[in-house]
Amino acid sequence: MTTETIMPTTASNDVTPAGVPIRIDGVSKIFGEDTDKPFRALKSLSINIEAGEFVSVVGPSGCGKSTLMLMVAGLLERSEGTIVVGNRAVDKPVTDVGIAFQDHLLLEFRTAMENVLLQADIRGLPRDKIGARARELFAQLRLQHAVDKYPRQLSGGMRQRVSLIRTLVHDPSLILMDEPFGALDALTRLQVRMDLEALWMRRRPTVLFITHSVEEAVGLSDRIFVMSPTPGEVVDEIVVELPRPRPIVLGDAPEFARYVDTIYGHFARMGVLHGIEVPRASAEQP
């Protein structure tokens, strides 16, 4: 793979963050607490996310990543601990949020624009204002030609970008994303990843990004939390000190490879990956 030179930029630092801080303190989740076979999905987690940060959580399947995201959104009750978004404790669904899942969840009987305008309909927002913002986002993502098309007329990558527009159109201060690129082919994932970073840099909302892809996490994040197998707990917090915007292909750049090797090293030591050598940088960590 071609090595890319990563050029520094201060673009994202020139924007006042539009996001909100998140405080996760001693949060755990046990399913079936009232049964004789309770299942502990998450051990006690404490994570602080600053306003405007792009934070990823990586870990093996079933480690509780999505469970954590749903609790931050207020869509799933905690067993223990507290979560504060902005200055409000989460005890009901968070409203100033955009959520994206692996499935685009577009309605087949509505055009791309009408799918995006669901945000206005559901939230009681003015359609003209949301429509104007939607047209801006369609243009930024090179989708002007897709505005009046139905999902069946769009490629997978286009559908996922429409879903991204729907997530962002009301300018939420918090964005929660659960494997949003998981169903895309490799090339489309690269493009949508670059598009997401560019959109994030314009306003700097707070982003909590759930992914299995180590390379994707390093390519997007300010910080990465690495989780263990079930019951999930944080085994490392990695600060990614790569300049932005990051190139679409990070390739074999040594700065990038060091972060990737460290995370894969954790997975190798935990038995998630077999038959690979634990990278020296990771092996030396306590």
Secondary structure as GFF3:
##gff-version 3
##sequence-region A 1 286
A	DSSP	three_ten_helix	11	14	.	.	.	ID=ss1
A	DSSP	beta_strand	22	31	.	.	.	ID=ss2
A	DSSP	beta_strand	39	49	.	.	.	ID=ss3
A	DSSP	beta_strand	54	58	.	.	.	ID=ss4
A	DSSP	alpha_helix	65	72	.	.	.	ID=ss5
A	DSSP	beta_strand	80	85	.	.	.	ID=ss6
A	DSSP	beta_strand	88	89	.	.	.	ID=ss7
A	DSSP	beta_strand	97	100	.	.	.	ID=ss8
A	DSSP	alpha_helix	112	116	.	.	.	ID=ss9
A	DSSP	alpha_helix	118	123	.	.	.	ID=ss10
A	DSSP	alpha_helix	127	140	.	.	.	ID=ss11
A	DSSP	three_ten_helix	144	146	.	.	.	ID=ss12
A	DSSP	three_ten_helix	151	153	.	.	.	ID=ss13
A	DSSP	alpha_helix	156	168	.	.	.	ID=ss14
A	DSSP	beta_strand	174	178	.	.	.	ID=ss15
A	DSSP	alpha_helix	186	203	.	.	.	ID=ss16
A	DSSP	beta_strand	206	211	.	.	.	ID=ss17
A	DSSP	alpha_helix	214	220	.	.	.	ID=ss18
A	DSSP	beta_strand	223	227	.	.	.	ID=ss19
A	DSSP	beta_strand	234	239	.	.	.	ID=ss20
A	DSSP	alpha_helix	254	269	.	.	.	ID=ss21
A	DSSP	alpha_helix	280	283	.	.	.	ID=ss22
###
